Amino acid sequence: MTTLVYLIPVALFLGALGLAGFLWAVRSGQYEDLDGAAERILIDRDDEPDGLTRRANMWN
């Protein structure tokens, strides 16, 4: 029973810490563009050569 006296405040503190971290992330704009990073990998950049082509052009 005495361990609950210690565990309940620790659990409440960790919950409040998690809530504070979530609120900070929302206020700082971490969740504004959820699809941007997921779609950025699908963009085909034909104007930029890949690393092998860039190295081959350096030697010619």
N, CA, C and O atoms as a GROMACS GRO file, in nm:
protein
  240
    1MET      N    1   0.082  -0.120   0.000
    1MET     CA    2   0.000   0.000   0.000
    1MET      C    3   0.086   0.126   0.000
    1MET      O    4   0.050   0.228  -0.059
    2THR      N    5   0.200   0.118   0.067
    2THR     CA    6   0.285   0.237   0.072
    2THR      C    7   0.351   0.265  -0.063
    2THR      O    8   0.390   0.378  -0.091
    3THR      N    9   0.364   0.161  -0.146
    3THR     CA   10   0.424   0.186  -0.278
    3THR      C   11   0.330   0.267  -0.365
    3THR      O   12   0.375   0.342  -0.452
    4LEU      N   13   0.198   0.254  -0.343
    4LEU     CA   14   0.103   0.334  -0.419
    4LEU      C   15   0.116   0.483  -0.388
    4LEU      O   16   0.088   0.567  -0.473
    5VAL      N   17   0.159   0.514  -0.268
    5VAL     CA   18   0.180   0.654  -0.230
    5VAL      C   19   0.289   0.715  -0.317
    5VAL      O   20   0.286   0.835  -0.346
    6TYR      N   21   0.385   0.635  -0.358
    6TYR     CA   22   0.493   0.684  -0.444
    6TYR      C   23   0.459   0.672  -0.593
    6TYR      O   24   0.493   0.758  -0.673
    7LEU      N   25   0.392   0.563  -0.629
    7LEU     CA   26   0.367   0.536  -0.770
    7LEU      C   27   0.260   0.627  -0.830
    7LEU      O   28   0.272   0.666  -0.947
    8ILE      N   29   0.159   0.661  -0.755
    8ILE     CA   30   0.052   0.747  -0.809
    8ILE      C   31   0.104   0.886  -0.843
    8ILE      O   32   0.075   0.934  -0.953
    9PRO      N   33   0.178   0.954  -0.756
    9PRO     CA   34   0.232   1.085  -0.797
    9PRO      C   35   0.331   1.076  -0.913
    9PRO      O   36   0.336   1.166  -0.997
   10VAL      N   37   0.409   0.970  -0.918
   10VAL     CA   38   0.503   0.952  -1.029
   10VAL      C   39   0.426   0.935  -1.159
   10VAL      O   40   0.463   0.993  -1.261
   11ALA      N   41   0.319   0.855  -1.157
   11ALA     CA   42   0.238   0.834  -1.277
   11ALA      C   43   0.170   0.964  -1.319
   11ALA      O   44   0.163   0.994  -1.438
   12LEU      N   45   0.120   1.040  -1.225
   12LEU     CA   46   0.057   1.168  -1.257
   12LEU      C   47   0.159   1.266  -1.315
   12LEU      O   48   0.128   1.340  -1.409
   13PHE      N   49   0.278   1.267  -1.261
   13PHE     CA   50   0.384   1.355  -1.312
   13PHE      C   51   0.423   1.317  -1.454
   13PHE      O   52   0.439   1.404  -1.539
   14LEU      N   53   0.438   1.187  -1.480
   14LEU     CA   54   0.475   1.144  -1.615
   14LEU      C   55   0.363   1.171  -1.715
   14LEU      O   56   0.390   1.204  -1.830
   15GLY      N   57   0.238   1.156  -1.672
   15GLY     CA   58   0.126   1.190  -1.758
   15GLY      C   59   0.122   1.338  -1.790
   15GLY      O   60   0.098   1.376  -1.904
   16ALA      N   61   0.146   1.421  -1.690
   16ALA     CA   62   0.149   1.566  -1.712
   16ALA      C   63   0.267   1.605  -1.802
   16ALA      O   64   0.256   1.695  -1.884
   17LEU      N   65   0.378   1.538  -1.785
   17LEU     CA   66   0.495   1.564  -1.870
   17LEU      C   67   0.465   1.527  -2.016
   17LEU      O   68   0.502   1.601  -2.107
   18GLY      N   69   0.400   1.414  -2.038
   18GLY     CA   70   0.362   1.375  -2.173
   18GLY      C   71   0.262   1.472  -2.234
   18GLY      O   72   0.273   1.506  -2.352
   19LEU      N   73   0.165   1.516  -2.156
   19LEU     CA   74   0.067   1.614  -2.204
   19LEU      C   75   0.134   1.746  -2.238
   19LEU      O   76   0.100   1.809  -2.338
   20ALA      N   77   0.228   1.789  -2.156
   20ALA     CA   78   0.300   1.914  -2.184
   20ALA      C   79   0.382   1.901  -2.312
   20ALA      O   80   0.389   1.995  -2.391
   21GLY      N   81   0.444   1.787  -2.332
   21GLY     CA   82   0.520   1.765  -2.456
   21GLY      C   83   0.430   1.765  -2.578
   21GLY      O   84   0.468   1.820  -2.682
   22PHE      N   85   0.313   1.706  -2.568
   22PHE     CA   86   0.218   1.705  -2.679
   22PHE      C   87   0.169   1.845  -2.709
   22PHE      O   88   0.161   1.885  -2.825
   23LEU      N   89   0.135   1.920  -2.606
   23LEU     CA   90   0.087   2.057  -2.628
   23LEU      C   91   0.197   2.145  -2.688
   23LEU      O   92   0.168   2.231  -2.772
   24TRP      N   93   0.320   2.125  -2.646
   24TRP     CA   94   0.431   2.200  -2.705
   24TRP      C   95   0.444   2.169  -2.854
   24TRP      O   96   0.466   2.259  -2.935
   25ALA      N   97   0.430   2.040  -2.889
   25ALA     CA   98   0.443   2.000  -3.030
   25ALA      C   99   0.331   2.060  -3.113
   25ALA      O  100   0.354   2.101  -3.227
   26VAL      N  101   0.210   2.065  -3.060
   26VAL     CA  102   0.098   2.122  -3.134
   26VAL      C  103   0.118   2.272  -3.152
   26VAL      O  104   0.094   2.325  -3.261
   27ARG      N  105   0.160   2.340  -3.049
   27ARG     CA  106   0.178   2.485  -3.057
   27ARG      C  107   0.295   2.525  -3.145
   27ARG      O  108   0.294   2.633  -3.204
   28SER      N  109   0.397   2.441  -3.154
   28SER     CA  110   0.513   2.476  -3.236
   28SER      C  111   0.496   2.436  -3.382
   28SER      O  112   0.586   2.459  -3.463
   29GLY      N  113   0.382   2.376  -3.417
   29GLY     CA  114   0.354   2.346  -3.557
   29GLY      C  115   0.407   2.213  -3.606
   29GLY      O  116   0.427   2.197  -3.726
   30GLN      N  117   0.430   2.119  -3.518
   30GLN     CA  118   0.484   1.990  -3.560
   30GLN      C  119   0.383   1.907  -3.638
   30GLN      O  120   0.422   1.818  -3.714
   31TYR      N  121   0.255   1.934  -3.620
   31TYR     CA  122   0.152   1.854  -3.685
   31TYR      C  123   0.081   1.929  -3.798
   31TYR      O  124  -0.028   1.889  -3.837
   32GLU      N  125   0.139   2.034  -3.850
   32GLU     CA  126   0.071   2.113  -3.952
   32GLU      C  127   0.074   2.046  -4.090
   32GLU      O  128  -0.027   2.049  -4.160
   33ASP      N  129   0.185   1.986  -4.130
   33ASP     CA  130   0.197   1.928  -4.264
   33ASP      C  131   0.227   1.779  -4.251
   33ASP      O  132   0.342   1.737  -4.259
   34LEU      N  133   0.124   1.699  -4.230
   34LEU     CA  134   0.143   1.556  -4.210
   34LEU      C  135   0.168   1.482  -4.341
   34LEU      O  136   0.238   1.381  -4.342
   35ASP      N  137   0.113   1.532  -4.452
   35ASP     CA  138   0.126   1.462  -4.579
   35ASP      C  139   0.249   1.507  -4.657
   35ASP      O  140   0.289   1.438  -4.751
   36GLY      N  141   0.309   1.618  -4.623
   36GLY     CA  142   0.421   1.670  -4.700
   36GLY      C  143   0.541   1.578  -4.703
   36GLY      O  144   0.595   1.551  -4.810
   37ALA      N  145   0.583   1.528  -4.589
   37ALA     CA  146   0.700   1.441  -4.585
   37ALA      C  147   0.670   1.306  -4.648
   37ALA      O  148   0.759   1.244  -4.708
   38ALA      N  149   0.547   1.259  -4.635
   38ALA     CA  150   0.511   1.130  -4.693
   38ALA      C  151   0.506   1.138  -4.845
   38ALA      O  152   0.540   1.041  -4.913
   39GLU      N  153   0.466   1.250  -4.900
   39GLU     CA  154   0.457   1.264  -5.045
   39GLU      C  155   0.588   1.312  -5.106
   39GLU      O  156   0.609   1.294  -5.227
   40ARG      N  157   0.675   1.370  -5.028
   40ARG     CA  158   0.801   1.422  -5.080
   40ARG      C  159   0.890   1.311  -5.136
   40ARG      O  160   0.968   1.334  -5.228
   41ILE      N  161   0.880   1.192  -5.080
   41ILE     CA  162   0.963   1.082  -5.127
   41ILE      C  163   0.916   1.032  -5.263
   41ILE      O  164   0.993   0.966  -5.334
   42LEU      N  165   0.793   1.062  -5.300
   42LEU     CA  166   0.740   1.016  -5.427
   42LEU      C  167   0.769   1.111  -5.543
   42LEU      O  168   0.742   1.077  -5.658
   43ILE      N  169   0.823   1.228  -5.515
   43ILE     CA  170   0.851   1.326  -5.619
   43ILE      C  171   0.972   1.281  -5.700
   43ILE      O  172   1.077   1.251  -5.644
   44ASP      N  173   0.956   1.276  -5.830
   44ASP     CA  174   1.064   1.236  -5.919
   44ASP      C  175   1.140   1.360  -5.963
   44ASP      O  176   1.084   1.447  -6.030
   45ARG      N  177   1.263   1.370  -5.926
   45ARG     CA  178   1.344   1.487  -5.959
   45ARG      C  179   1.436   1.453  -6.076
   45ARG      O  180   1.548   1.406  -6.057
   46ASP      N  181   1.386   1.476  -6.198
   46ASP     CA  182   1.464   1.446  -6.317
   46ASP      C  183   1.573   1.548  -6.343
   46ASP      O  184   1.670   1.519  -6.413
   47ASP      N  185   1.558   1.668  -6.288
   47ASP     CA  186   1.657   1.772  -6.315
   47ASP      C  187   1.786   1.751  -6.238
   47ASP      O  188   1.889   1.809  -6.275
   48GLU      N  189   1.785   1.670  -6.132
   48GLU     CA  190   1.906   1.645  -6.055
   48GLU      C  191   1.960   1.507  -6.089
   48GLU      O  192   1.888   1.408  -6.074
   49PRO      N  193   2.085   1.497  -6.134
   49PRO     CA  194   2.141   1.364  -6.162
   49PRO      C  195   2.169   1.290  -6.032
   49PRO      O  196   2.188   1.350  -5.926
   50ASP      N  197   2.171   1.159  -6.042
   50ASP     CA  198   2.202   1.082  -5.922
   50ASP      C  199   2.352   1.088  -5.893
   50ASP      O  200   2.427   1.148  -5.969
   51GLY      N  201   2.393   1.027  -5.786
   51GLY     CA  202   2.532   1.036  -5.744
   51GLY      C  203   2.630   0.975  -5.844
   51GLY      O  204   2.739   1.028  -5.862
   52LEU      N  205   2.591   0.865  -5.908
   52LEU     CA  206   2.682   0.801  -6.004
   52LEU      C  207   2.705   0.888  -6.126
   52LEU      O  208   2.817   0.899  -6.175
   53THR      N  209   2.600   0.949  -6.176
   53THR     CA  210   2.613   1.035  -6.293
   53THR      C  211   2.697   1.158  -6.259
   53THR      O  212   2.778   1.203  -6.340
   54ARG      N  213   2.677   1.210  -6.142
   54ARG     CA  214   2.753   1.328  -6.100
   54ARG      C  215   2.902   1.295  -6.092
   54ARG      O  216   2.985   1.376  -6.133
   55ARG      N  217   2.935   1.177  -6.040
   55ARG     CA  218   3.076   1.138  -6.031
   55ARG      C  219   3.135   1.110  -6.169
   55ARG      O  220   3.251   1.143  -6.195
   56ALA      N  221   3.056   1.051  -6.258
   56ALA     CA  222   3.105   1.021  -6.393
   56ALA      C  223   3.128   1.151  -6.469
   56ALA      O  224   3.224   1.159  -6.546
   57ASN      N  225   3.044   1.251  -6.451
   57ASN     CA  226   3.063   1.377  -6.519
   57ASN      C  227   3.184   1.453  -6.467
   57ASN      O  228   3.241   1.536  -6.538
   58MET      N  229   3.221   1.426  -6.343
   58MET     CA  230   3.334   1.495  -6.284
   58MET      C  231   3.464   1.451  -6.351
   58MET      O  232   3.556   1.531  -6.363
   59TRP      N  233   3.473   1.324  -6.395
   59TRP     CA  234   3.595   1.274  -6.455
   59TRP      C  235   3.605   1.299  -6.604
   59TRP      O  236   3.713   1.283  -6.661
   60ASN      N  237   3.497   1.338  -6.669
   60ASN     CA  238   3.500   1.364  -6.815
   60ASN      C  239   3.530   1.507  -6.846
   60ASN      O  240   3.536   1.544  -6.963
   0.00000   0.00000   0.00000
